[in-house]
Amino acid sequence: MEGKKFDVFVIGSGVAGQTVALKCAKAGMRVAIADNREFGGTCANRGCDPKKVLLAATEALDMAQRLKGKGIEGNLKISWKKLQKFKGSFTDSIPARTEEKLREAGIKLYHQSPSFEGNQSLLVEGKKIKAEKIVVATGYEPRKLSVKGSKFLKTSDDFLNLKKLPKKIVFVGAGYIGMEFAHMACRAGSDVTVIDSGKRPLKSFDPDLVSELTSFSKKMGIEFVFGGKIESIKKGRKKFKLIYKKGGHSKELKADAVFNTAGRVPAISALDLAKGNVSFNENGIETNSYLQSKSNEFVYACGDVSDNGLPLTPLSGREGYIVAENILKNNQKKVGIPVIPSVVFTLPHLASVGYSEEEAKSRYKNVVVKTNDATKWFNAKRVNASIYAYKVILNERTEEIVGAHLLGPQAAETINIMTMAINQKMKADELQATLFTYPSWTNDLKSMV
């Protein structure tokens, strides 16, 4: 059946997709948007936002435990059921509110994943749609593990919606998600094991700080299995049995739940991109500096699914704005990606921005690496933090800050100051000359450079 014709058809209703749709609709264009899941996208419904709500309770518990006997008395514990109800107060209304906002803007909504039929045509809800421009903003989805019994693996969606926390949990994958969930579950009372095929967790972060975080995580009670290759998952009468191989020997782990936290990949499998002549790679849809498909001029891609930049929400909104501008003004705005910070919301936080030590040494003739343990500093002592460390990298010739890596309380916030410093090409003495509130975590940065 022949469907409607639109000026712009957006696939995906997250931050990037909404930004494009709303901006184009405001300009008077005929716009449609489709999503095969609840409207609002990953971050708001089943990603960073609900994760941070659950994290809040473990932050309070962690602080209380650190100060026990130092002014805090009594035992606190997490009520997972009440915490989930609190999380629902943030997430439950998002799909309906998102749909209402889009409809009020005059945007046509479809509740299915479209598939390409041609360069400017899609098949959605049994109808063939024509569009002058098609925007793919489908984000990421969990990486599928091809092992026997993979149907028994649960995903991050399942963890964030757990009504009851399992006593024994195994996380397969020691990236962002695996480490964050491991910390949450462990503090909430679960026995936690993290298994990964690599030699260490968090491969994209500074190895020295990761080593400290790993040691701290072990002291918390989290068990790690590195170099373990998953062979199968079996369902027993009461528990799941995960079989893995390490050092040529088969071993097993038993758990009440096994979660796949082996990373995320571009959500493009249902789009039939080949029919639309849309090229892609393992990082997503291949785009030029205008976020336009390299192989199909009528298609744009923004947010996580584009092969430009990192899969981070702030960048998704920025890319959505750029795509909308280029649709409206015929490619006048190139994507310019600034230095972007990234954070692992374990407790303590691990945060990074700019070049790693290895990258800096390969890029500059001489670098200055300033690294130290800061647990004896005032801020760490006042909250009884047993882990607080940093590594800051300077270009020796210019004295500019080119990389910063922080491990400790509030690192997710203080890394933003280092991001600004790097983007503004600040020198170490310029940061030191800046007056911050005292005694704050931000003020500690002056002692780090």
MIVOFI-496266 format. One record per residue (C-alpha): residue number from 1; x, y, z. Coordinates in steps of 0.02 Angstrom, whole numbers, plus 32768, in hexadecimal, padded with zeros to 4 digits. Layout:
@i = NUM, px = X, py = Y, pz = Z
...
***
This chain:
@i = 1, px = 8000, py = 8000, pz = 8000
@i = 2, px = 8043, py = 80AE, pz = 7FD4
@i = 3, px = 805C, py = 811F, pz = 8069
@i = 4, px = 807D, py = 81D6, pz = 8085
@i = 5, px = 8107, py = 8248, pz = 804A
@i = 6, px = 816F, py = 82AC, pz = 80C5
@i = 7, px = 81F7, py = 832D, pz = 80BB
@i = 8, px = 8254, py = 82D9, pz = 814A
@i = 9, px = 823F, py = 822B, pz = 8194
@i = 10, px = 829E, py = 820B, pz = 8236
@i = 11, px = 82C2, py = 815B, pz = 8276
@i = 12, px = 82DE, py = 815D, pz = 8332
@i = 13, px = 828E, py = 81C9, pz = 83BA
@i = 14, px = 8322, py = 81E7, pz = 842D
@i = 15, px = 8379, py = 828E, pz = 8449
@i = 16, px = 83C2, py = 8296, pz = 8399
@i = 17, px = 8323, py = 8262, pz = 833E
@i = 18, px = 82B3, py = 82D6, pz = 83A1
@i = 19, px = 8328, py = 8369, pz = 8383
@i = 20, px = 8321, py = 8351, pz = 82C6
@i = 21, px = 8265, py = 8332, pz = 82C0
@i = 22, px = 8233, py = 83C6, pz = 832C
@i = 23, px = 82A8, py = 8442, pz = 82D8
@i = 24, px = 8270, py = 840F, pz = 8229
@i = 25, px = 81B8, py = 8410, pz = 825A
@i = 26, px = 81CB, py = 84BF, pz = 82A3
@i = 27, px = 8210, py = 84F7, pz = 81FB
@i = 28, px = 816F, py = 84BE, pz = 81A8
@i = 29, px = 81A9, py = 8419, pz = 815F
@i = 30, px = 813E, py = 837B, pz = 8157
@i = 31, px = 8190, py = 830A, pz = 81D6
@i = 32, px = 8176, py = 8258, pz = 8212
@i = 33, px = 81D2, py = 81F6, pz = 8298
@i = 34, px = 81D4, py = 813B, pz = 82BD
@i = 35, px = 820F, py = 80CE, pz = 834D
@i = 36, px = 81F9, py = 8015, pz = 836C
@i = 37, px = 8204, py = 802F, pz = 8427
@i = 38, px = 81BA, py = 80AB, pz = 84A2
@i = 39, px = 81D3, py = 815D, pz = 846B
@i = 40, px = 825B, py = 81C2, pz = 84C1
@i = 41, px = 82F6, py = 815D, pz = 8498
@i = 42, px = 8372, py = 80F8, pz = 84FC
@i = 43, px = 83BB, py = 817B, pz = 8570
@i = 44, px = 8318, py = 81B5, pz = 85BB
@i = 45, px = 82BB, py = 810E, pz = 85BE
@i = 46, px = 833C, py = 8085, pz = 85D8
@i = 47, px = 83E9, py = 80D1, pz = 85E2
@i = 48, px = 8449, py = 815B, pz = 8638
@i = 49, px = 83B7, py = 81B1, pz = 868F
@i = 50, px = 8368, py = 811B, pz = 86E9
@i = 51, px = 8417, py = 80D9, pz = 870D
@i = 52, px = 8443, py = 817A, pz = 8768
@i = 53, px = 83A3, py = 8170, pz = 87CE
@i = 54, px = 83D1, py = 80C2, pz = 880B
@i = 55, px = 8483, py = 80FE, pz = 8828
@i = 56, px = 8447, py = 8187, pz = 889F
@i = 57, px = 8418, py = 8109, pz = 8925
@i = 58, px = 84C0, py = 80B3, pz = 891C
@i = 59, px = 8516, py = 815D, pz = 8926
@i = 60, px = 84BB, py = 8181, pz = 89C9
@i = 61, px = 84E3, py = 80D4, pz = 8A0D
@i = 62, px = 8599, py = 80E1, pz = 89DB
@i = 63, px = 85AD, py = 8189, pz = 8A32
@i = 64, px = 8558, py = 814A, pz = 8AD0
@i = 65, px = 85C5, py = 80AF, pz = 8AD6
@i = 66, px = 8664, py = 8116, pz = 8AC0
@i = 67, px = 8634, py = 8189, pz = 8B4F
@i = 68, px = 85F5, py = 8102, pz = 8BC3
@i = 69, px = 8644, py = 811F, pz = 8C6D
@i = 70, px = 8679, py = 81CD, pz = 8C36
@i = 71, px = 85D4, py = 8222, pz = 8C5B
@i = 72, px = 855D, py = 81A7, pz = 8C09
@i = 73, px = 850F, py = 811A, pz = 8C6F
@i = 74, px = 8497, py = 808D, pz = 8C45
@i = 75, px = 8487, py = 801B, pz = 8BAF
@i = 76, px = 8438, py = 804E, pz = 8B0B
@i = 77, px = 8402, py = 7FDA, pz = 8A7F
@i = 78, px = 83B6, py = 7FEE, pz = 89D3
@i = 79, px = 8301, py = 7FC0, pz = 89B5
@i = 80, px = 830B, py = 7F8E, pz = 88FE
@i = 81, px = 824E, py = 7F8B, pz = 88ED
@i = 82, px = 8239, py = 803D, pz = 892C
@i = 83, px = 82CE, py = 8077, pz = 88C5
@i = 84, px = 827E, py = 8031, pz = 8828
@i = 85, px = 81DC, py = 808B, pz = 8851
@i = 86, px = 823F, py = 812D, pz = 8863
@i = 87, px = 8293, py = 810D, pz = 87BB
@i = 88, px = 81E9, py = 80F2, pz = 876C
@i = 89, px = 81B6, py = 81A2, pz = 87A0
@i = 90, px = 8238, py = 81DF, pz = 8723
@i = 91, px = 8220, py = 8164, pz = 8694
@i = 92, px = 8169, py = 812E, pz = 8691
@i = 93, px = 8124, py = 81CE, pz = 8646
@i = 94, px = 81AC, py = 81EB, pz = 85C3
@i = 95, px = 8162, py = 818B, pz = 852E
@i = 96, px = 80B7, py = 81DE, pz = 8539
@i = 97, px = 8101, py = 828B, pz = 8557
@i = 98, px = 8178, py = 8276, pz = 84C4
@i = 99, px = 80EC, py = 8241, pz = 844F
@i = 100, px = 807F, py = 82D2, pz = 8487
@i = 101, px = 810C, py = 834F, pz = 8467
@i = 102, px = 812C, py = 830A, pz = 83B8
@i = 103, px = 8074, py = 8306, pz = 8389
@i = 104, px = 805A, py = 83B9, pz = 83C5
@i = 105, px = 80E6, py = 83EA, pz = 834D
@i = 106, px = 8083, py = 839D, pz = 82BE
@i = 107, px = 80F3, py = 8306, pz = 82A9
@i = 108, px = 80AC, py = 8260, pz = 826D
@i = 109, px = 80DA, py = 81CD, pz = 82DF
@i = 110, px = 80FA, py = 8118, pz = 82AD
@i = 111, px = 8113, py = 808A, pz = 832A
@i = 112, px = 817E, py = 8013, pz = 82C7
@i = 113, px = 8230, py = 8007, pz = 8287
@i = 114, px = 8230, py = 8039, pz = 81CF
@i = 115, px = 8298, py = 7FE0, pz = 814E
@i = 116, px = 82E1, py = 802E, pz = 80B2
@i = 117, px = 828F, py = 800A, pz = 800B
@i = 118, px = 82F9, py = 8082, pz = 7FA4
@i = 119, px = 8363, py = 811F, pz = 7FB2
@i = 120, px = 82CE, py = 8188, pz = 7FE9
@i = 121, px = 824C, py = 8107, pz = 8017
@i = 122, px = 8223, py = 80A2, pz = 80B2
@i = 123, px = 81AB, py = 8018, pz = 80E2
@i = 124, px = 8156, py = 8038, pz = 818A
@i = 125, px = 80B7, py = 7FF2, pz = 81D4
@i = 126, px = 8094, py = 7F9C, pz = 812E
@i = 127, px = 809C, py = 803F, pz = 80CC
@i = 128, px = 811D, py = 8080, pz = 8053
@i = 129, px = 8156, py = 812E, pz = 8087
@i = 130, px = 81AE, py = 81AC, pz = 8019
@i = 131, px = 821E, py = 8231, pz = 8066
@i = 132, px = 828D, py = 82BA, pz = 8022
@i = 133, px = 8305, py = 829D, pz = 80B2
@i = 134, px = 8316, py = 8207, pz = 8125
@i = 135, px = 836E, py = 8218, pz = 81CD
@i = 136, px = 83AC, py = 817E, pz = 8229
@i = 137, px = 83BB, py = 819B, pz = 82E5
@i = 138, px = 839F, py = 80ED, pz = 8329
@i = 139, px = 842C, py = 80ED, pz = 83A8
@i = 140, px = 847F, py = 8053, pz = 83EF
@i = 141, px = 843F, py = 7FAB, pz = 842A
@i = 142, px = 848E, py = 7F1E, pz = 8492
@i = 143, px = 8511, py = 7EB8, pz = 8437
@i = 144, px = 84D1, py = 7E07, pz = 841D
@i = 145, px = 853E, py = 7D78, pz = 845A
@i = 146, px = 8540, py = 7CE0, pz = 83E8
@i = 147, px = 854F, py = 7C59, pz = 846C
@i = 148, px = 84E5, py = 7BC2, pz = 8492
@i = 149, px = 845A, py = 7BF2, pz = 8509
@i = 150, px = 8467, py = 7CAC, pz = 84E3
@i = 151, px = 83AA, py = 7CB7, pz = 84F6
@i = 152, px = 83C5, py = 7CAC, pz = 85B1
@i = 153, px = 842D, py = 7D4B, pz = 85B3
@i = 154, px = 83D8, py = 7DE7, pz = 85F6
@i = 155, px = 83FE, py = 7E97, pz = 85BB
@i = 156, px = 8419, py = 7F41, pz = 860A
@i = 157, px = 835F, py = 7F62, pz = 85F0
@i = 158, px = 8338, py = 7ECD, pz = 865F
@i = 159, px = 83B0, py = 7F06, pz = 86E7
@i = 160, px = 8367, py = 7FB5, pz = 86EE
@i = 161, px = 82B8, py = 7F6A, pz = 8700
@i = 162, px = 82DF, py = 7EE1, pz = 877E
@i = 163, px = 8252, py = 7ED5, pz = 87FD
@i = 164, px = 82C0, py = 7E70, pz = 8871
@i = 165, px = 837E, py = 7E6D, pz = 8874
@i = 166, px = 83C4, py = 7DBC, pz = 8859
@i = 167, px = 8435, py = 7D79, pz = 88E1
@i = 168, px = 84BD, py = 7D41, pz = 8869
@i = 169, px = 84DF, py = 7DA0, pz = 87C7
@i = 170, px = 855B, py = 7D89, pz = 873A
@i = 171, px = 8580, py = 7E17, pz = 86C1
@i = 172, px = 85CD, py = 7DE3, pz = 861B
@i = 173, px = 8637, py = 7E77, pz = 85E7
@i = 174, px = 869E, py = 7EF2, pz = 864C
@i = 175, px = 867B, py = 7F93, pz = 85ED
@i = 176, px = 8619, py = 802B, pz = 8628
@i = 177, px = 8576, py = 7FD0, pz = 8644
@i = 178, px = 85BE, py = 7F34, pz = 8695
@i = 179, px = 8628, py = 7F96, pz = 8710
@i = 180, px = 859F, py = 8012, pz = 873E
@i = 181, px = 851D, py = 7F8A, pz = 8759
@i = 182, px = 8599, py = 7F1F, pz = 87BA
@i = 183, px = 85B8, py = 7FAD, pz = 8834
@i = 184, px = 84FE, py = 7FCF, pz = 8848
@i = 185, px = 84CE, py = 7F18, pz = 8861
@i = 186, px = 855D, py = 7EF7, pz = 88D9
@i = 187, px = 8531, py = 7F8A, pz = 8948
@i = 188, px = 847A, py = 7F58, pz = 8943
@i = 189, px = 84A7, py = 7EAD, pz = 8988
@i = 190, px = 84C5, py = 7E37, pz = 88F5
@i = 191, px = 8559, py = 7DC2, pz = 88E0
@i = 192, px = 85A7, py = 7E00, pz = 883E
@i = 193, px = 861E, py = 7DB5, pz = 87C0
@i = 194, px = 865A, py = 7E10, pz = 8724
@i = 195, px = 86A5, py = 7DA8, pz = 8698
@i = 196, px = 86FF, py = 7DEF, pz = 8600
@i = 197, px = 8767, py = 7DA7, pz = 8573
@i = 198, px = 87E7, py = 7E34, pz = 8586
@i = 199, px = 8872, py = 7E4D, pz = 8603
@i = 200, px = 881E, py = 7EDC, pz = 865F
@i = 201, px = 877E, py = 7F41, pz = 8665
@i = 202, px = 875B, py = 7FE8, pz = 8613
@i = 203, px = 87D6, py = 7FDA, pz = 8583
@i = 204, px = 87C2, py = 808F, pz = 854A
@i = 205, px = 87F4, py = 80D9, pz = 85F2
@i = 206, px = 889D, py = 80F9, pz = 8641
@i = 207, px = 88E7, py = 804E, pz = 8671
@i = 208, px = 8935, py = 808C, pz = 8714
@i = 209, px = 8894, py = 80D6, pz = 8756
@i = 210, px = 8831, py = 803F, pz = 8718
@i = 211, px = 88A7, py = 7FD0, pz = 877A
@i = 212, px = 8882, py = 8034, pz = 8818
@i = 213, px = 87C7, py = 802C, pz = 87F9
@i = 214, px = 87D0, py = 7F71, pz = 87DB
@i = 215, px = 882E, py = 7F54, pz = 887E
@i = 216, px = 87AF, py = 7FBE, pz = 88DB
@i = 217, px = 871F, py = 7F5F, pz = 8889
@i = 218, px = 8769, py = 7EBA, pz = 88C4
@i = 219, px = 8772, py = 7EFC, pz = 8976
@i = 220, px = 86B9, py = 7F29, pz = 8967
@i = 221, px = 8697, py = 7E71, pz = 8943
@i = 222, px = 868A, py = 7E6E, pz = 8886
@i = 223, px = 86E0, py = 7DD8, pz = 8838
@i = 224, px = 8733, py = 7DE4, pz = 878E
@i = 225, px = 875C, py = 7D62, pz = 870A
@i = 226, px = 87CC, py = 7DA6, pz = 8681
@i = 227, px = 87FD, py = 7D46, pz = 85E6
@i = 228, px = 875F, py = 7CDE, pz = 85EF
@i = 229, px = 8708, py = 7CAF, pz = 854D
@i = 230, px = 864F, py = 7C84, pz = 8560
@i = 231, px = 861F, py = 7BDC, pz = 8516
@i = 232, px = 856A, py = 7BC3, pz = 854E
@i = 233, px = 84E1, py = 7BEF, pz = 85CB
@i = 234, px = 8473, py = 7B65, pz = 860E
@i = 235, px = 83D5, py = 7B72, pz = 8677
@i = 236, px = 83D2, py = 7B01, pz = 870E
@i = 237, px = 8345, py = 7ADD, pz = 8785
@i = 238, px = 8370, py = 7B71, pz = 87F5
@i = 239, px = 8402, py = 7BCC, pz = 87A7
@i = 240, px = 8455, py = 7BF3, pz = 8702
@i = 241, px = 84FC, py = 7BA4, pz = 86DA
@i = 242, px = 8577, py = 7C08, pz = 8671
@i = 243, px = 8601, py = 7B9F, pz = 8620
@i = 244, px = 869F, py = 7BF9, pz = 85EC
@i = 245, px = 874E, py = 7BCC, pz = 85B5
@i = 246, px = 87EB, py = 7C16, pz = 8601
@i = 247, px = 889D, py = 7BDC, pz = 85E7
@i = 248, px = 8862, py = 7B47, pz = 8582
@i = 249, px = 87F0, py = 7B09, pz = 860E
@i = 250, px = 8733, py = 7B0E, pz = 861A
@i = 251, px = 86EC, py = 7B5A, pz = 86B8
@i = 252, px = 8640, py = 7B8C, pz = 86F5
@i = 253, px = 85E5, py = 7C13, pz = 8755
@i = 254, px = 853A, py = 7C00, pz = 87A4
@i = 255, px = 84C4, py = 7C93, pz = 87B7
@i = 256, px = 840F, py = 7CC5, pz = 87CF
@i = 257, px = 841F, py = 7D39, pz = 8739
@i = 258, px = 849F, py = 7D55, pz = 86AE
@i = 259, px = 84A4, py = 7DFE, pz = 8658
@i = 260, px = 84EF, py = 7E24, pz = 85AF
@i = 261, px = 8555, py = 7EC4, pz = 85C9
@i = 262, px = 85CD, py = 7EA3, pz = 8539
@i = 263, px = 85B1, py = 7F4D, pz = 84EC
@i = 264, px = 853B, py = 7F9B, pz = 846F
@i = 265, px = 8538, py = 7FA7, pz = 83B1
@i = 266, px = 84E0, py = 8017, pz = 8332
@i = 267, px = 8426, py = 7FED, pz = 8326
@i = 268, px = 841D, py = 7FD5, pz = 826B
@i = 269, px = 83F6, py = 7F1C, pz = 8252
@i = 270, px = 833B, py = 7F38, pz = 822F
@i = 271, px = 8351, py = 7FC8, pz = 81B5
@i = 272, px = 8385, py = 7F68, pz = 811A
@i = 273, px = 8404, py = 7FEF, pz = 80F2
@i = 274, px = 8441, py = 7F97, pz = 8054
@i = 275, px = 839A, py = 7FB8, pz = 7FFE
@i = 276, px = 83AF, py = 8070, pz = 8024
@i = 277, px = 8463, py = 8074, pz = 7FE6
@i = 278, px = 849C, py = 80AA, pz = 8094
@i = 279, px = 854E, py = 8073, pz = 80BD
@i = 280, px = 857F, py = 8048, pz = 816E
@i = 281, px = 860B, py = 7FFC, pz = 81D6
@i = 282, px = 861E, py = 7FB6, pz = 8286
@i = 283, px = 8613, py = 8066, pz = 82D0
@i = 284, px = 8571, py = 8092, pz = 8277
@i = 285, px = 8535, py = 80E8, pz = 81D9
@i = 286, px = 85C4, py = 8134, pz = 8176
@i = 287, px = 85AC, py = 81F0, pz = 816E
@i = 288, px = 8609, py = 8288, pz = 812C
@i = 289, px = 862D, py = 8328, pz = 818D
@i = 290, px = 8576, py = 835D, pz = 8175
@i = 291, px = 853A, py = 82BA, pz = 81C5
@i = 292, px = 84F7, py = 8289, pz = 8119
@i = 293, px = 8505, py = 81D6, pz = 80DC
@i = 294, px = 85A0, py = 81C1, pz = 8071
@i = 295, px = 8540, py = 8151, pz = 7FF9
@i = 296, px = 8491, py = 819C, pz = 7FF7
@i = 297, px = 8480, py = 8259, pz = 7FF3
@i = 298, px = 83CB, py = 8252, pz = 802D
@i = 299, px = 83F7, py = 81FD, pz = 80D2
@i = 300, px = 8442, py = 8248, pz = 8170
@i = 301, px = 8476, py = 81F0, pz = 8211
@i = 302, px = 848B, py = 823E, pz = 82BD
@i = 303, px = 84A3, py = 8209, pz = 8370
@i = 304, px = 84F3, py = 8165, pz = 83A2
@i = 305, px = 84CB, py = 810F, pz = 82FC
@i = 306, px = 853B, py = 8187, pz = 829A
@i = 307, px = 85F1, py = 8153, pz = 828A
@i = 308, px = 8626, py = 8202, pz = 82C2
@i = 309, px = 8660, py = 8217, pz = 8376
@i = 310, px = 8631, py = 81BF, pz = 8417
@i = 311, px = 8586, py = 8173, pz = 8446
@i = 312, px = 855D, py = 81F8, pz = 84C7
@i = 313, px = 84B8, py = 8253, pz = 84E3
@i = 314, px = 84FC, py = 8306, pz = 84E0
@i = 315, px = 854B, py = 82E4, pz = 8436
@i = 316, px = 84A9, py = 8298, pz = 83F5
@i = 317, px = 8449, py = 8339, pz = 8414
@i = 318, px = 84D3, py = 839E, pz = 83C0
@i = 319, px = 84D2, py = 832C, pz = 8327
@i = 320, px = 8415, py = 8333, pz = 831B
@i = 321, px = 841E, py = 83F0, pz = 8314
@i = 322, px = 84A4, py = 83E9, pz = 828B
@i = 323, px = 843E, py = 8370, pz = 8220
@i = 324, px = 83A3, py = 83DD, pz = 822F
@i = 325, px = 8408, py = 8476, pz = 81FD
@i = 326, px = 8451, py = 841B, pz = 8166
@i = 327, px = 83A6, py = 83DF, pz = 812C
@i = 328, px = 835E, py = 848E, pz = 813B
@i = 329, px = 83F4, py = 84EB, pz = 80F2
@i = 330, px = 843C, py = 846C, pz = 8077
@i = 331, px = 84DA, py = 8434, pz = 80D1
@i = 332, px = 8525, py = 84D0, pz = 811A
@i = 333, px = 8556, py = 848E, pz = 81C6
@i = 334, px = 85E3, py = 8411, pz = 81DF
@i = 335, px = 85F0, py = 83A5, pz = 827A
@i = 336, px = 8678, py = 83E5, pz = 82EC
@i = 337, px = 8699, py = 8370, pz = 837C
@i = 338, px = 86EB, py = 83C3, pz = 8413
@i = 339, px = 874C, py = 8367, pz = 8498
@i = 340, px = 86CA, py = 82F9, pz = 84EC
@i = 341, px = 86D4, py = 82B5, pz = 859E
@i = 342, px = 869A, py = 8206, pz = 85CB
@i = 343, px = 866F, py = 81BE, pz = 8674
@i = 344, px = 8655, py = 8114, pz = 86C2
@i = 345, px = 85D6, py = 8129, pz = 874E
@i = 346, px = 8622, py = 80AC, pz = 87C3
@i = 347, px = 863F, py = 80E8, pz = 8875
@i = 348, px = 86BB, py = 8138, pz = 8871
@i = 349, px = 86A6, py = 8182, pz = 87C2
@i = 350, px = 8729, py = 8167, pz = 873C
@i = 351, px = 872F, py = 81FA, pz = 86C3
@i = 352, px = 8798, py = 8224, pz = 862C
@i = 353, px = 87AE, py = 82AE, pz = 85AB
@i = 354, px = 882E, py = 82D3, pz = 8526
@i = 355, px = 88C5, py = 8268, pz = 84FC
@i = 356, px = 88FC, py = 81CF, pz = 855A
@i = 357, px = 89B0, py = 81C7, pz = 8592
@i = 358, px = 89DA, py = 8154, pz = 8501
@i = 359, px = 8981, py = 81C4, pz = 8481
@i = 360, px = 89D5, py = 8261, pz = 84C2
@i = 361, px = 8A83, py = 8214, pz = 84BA
@i = 362, px = 8A65, py = 81E0, pz = 8406
@i = 363, px = 8A23, py = 828C, pz = 83D6
@i = 364, px = 8A9B, py = 8302, pz = 842E
@i = 365, px = 8B59, py = 8302, pz = 8437
@i = 366, px = 8B58, py = 8317, pz = 84F4
@i = 367, px = 8ACD, py = 8309, pz = 8573
@i = 368, px = 8AC1, py = 8323, pz = 862D
@i = 369, px = 8A5B, py = 829F, pz = 868A
@i = 370, px = 8A1E, py = 82D6, pz = 8735
@i = 371, px = 89D6, py = 8244, pz = 8795
@i = 372, px = 89C0, py = 821E, pz = 884C
@i = 373, px = 8955, py = 81D3, pz = 88D4
@i = 374, px = 88EC, py = 825A, pz = 8927
@i = 375, px = 889D, py = 81FB, pz = 89B7
@i = 376, px = 88FE, py = 8265, pz = 8A34
@i = 377, px = 88B4, py = 8305, pz = 89EF
@i = 378, px = 8831, py = 835F, pz = 8A58
@i = 379, px = 8799, py = 8339, pz = 89EC
@i = 380, px = 87BD, py = 827E, pz = 89EA
@i = 381, px = 87DD, py = 827A, pz = 8AA6
@i = 382, px = 873F, py = 82D9, pz = 8AD3
@i = 383, px = 86D1, py = 8257, pz = 8A7C
@i = 384, px = 8746, py = 81C8, pz = 8AAD
@i = 385, px = 8763, py = 8197, pz = 89F7
@i = 386, px = 87DE, py = 8108, pz = 89E7
@i = 387, px = 87FC, py = 8128, pz = 892D
@i = 388, px = 8822, py = 81CE, pz = 88D9
@i = 389, px = 88A3, py = 81DC, pz = 884E
@i = 390, px = 88C8, py = 823D, pz = 87B0
@i = 391, px = 8932, py = 8247, pz = 8714
@i = 392, px = 8941, py = 82ED, pz = 86B7
@i = 393, px = 89A5, py = 82FD, pz = 8617
@i = 394, px = 89F8, py = 839D, pz = 85D9
@i = 395, px = 8A4C, py = 83C7, pz = 8535
@i = 396, px = 8AF8, py = 83F6, pz = 8579
@i = 397, px = 8B1C, py = 8477, pz = 84F1
@i = 398, px = 8A7A, py = 84DB, pz = 8503
@i = 399, px = 8A4E, py = 84A8, pz = 85B6
@i = 400, px = 899C, py = 848D, pz = 857A
@i = 401, px = 892F, py = 8409, pz = 85CD
@i = 402, px = 890F, py = 8382, pz = 854B
@i = 403, px = 88C8, py = 82F2, pz = 85B3
@i = 404, px = 8878, py = 82D6, pz = 865C
@i = 405, px = 8848, py = 8234, pz = 86B3
@i = 406, px = 87F3, py = 8238, pz = 875D
@i = 407, px = 87C1, py = 81AE, pz = 87D6
@i = 408, px = 8762, py = 81E0, pz = 8871
@i = 409, px = 86C7, py = 8230, pz = 88BC
@i = 410, px = 8677, py = 82B4, pz = 884C
@i = 411, px = 86EC, py = 828D, pz = 87B9
@i = 412, px = 8653, py = 828E, pz = 8747
@i = 413, px = 863D, py = 8347, pz = 8770
@i = 414, px = 86F1, py = 8383, pz = 877E
@i = 415, px = 8720, py = 8336, pz = 86D6
@i = 416, px = 86B2, py = 83BC, pz = 8687
@i = 417, px = 872A, py = 8443, pz = 86C2
@i = 418, px = 87BB, py = 83E5, pz = 8672
@i = 419, px = 8754, py = 83D4, pz = 85D2
@i = 420, px = 873C, py = 848F, pz = 85CC
@i = 421, px = 87F5, py = 84AA, pz = 85EF
@i = 422, px = 8829, py = 8438, pz = 855F
@i = 423, px = 87AA, py = 8481, pz = 84E5
@i = 424, px = 87E8, py = 8530, pz = 8511
@i = 425, px = 889F, py = 84F9, pz = 8503
@i = 426, px = 88C4, py = 8530, pz = 85B5
@i = 427, px = 8971, py = 8520, pz = 85FC
@i = 428, px = 8992, py = 84D5, pz = 86A6
@i = 429, px = 89BB, py = 857D, pz = 86F5
@i = 430, px = 891B, py = 85C9, pz = 86AE
@i = 431, px = 88B2, py = 8544, pz = 8704
@i = 432, px = 8915, py = 855C, pz = 87A4
@i = 433, px = 88F5, py = 8617, pz = 879C
@i = 434, px = 8838, py = 85FD, pz = 8790
@i = 435, px = 87DC, py = 861A, pz = 8833
@i = 436, px = 8765, py = 858E, pz = 8865
@i = 437, px = 86FE, py = 8576, pz = 8902
@i = 438, px = 875F, py = 852A, pz = 8992
@i = 439, px = 8766, py = 84A3, pz = 89CD
@i = 440, px = 8712, py = 8455, pz = 8936
@i = 441, px = 873B, py = 83C0, pz = 88C9
@i = 442, px = 8753, py = 8437, pz = 8836
@i = 443, px = 87D7, py = 8496, pz = 8898
@i = 444, px = 883B, py = 83F4, pz = 88A4
@i = 445, px = 8858, py = 83FE, pz = 87E8
@i = 446, px = 88D3, py = 848C, pz = 8801
@i = 447, px = 8942, py = 8418, pz = 8865
@i = 448, px = 8937, py = 8393, pz = 87DE
@i = 449, px = 8983, py = 83FC, pz = 8753
***
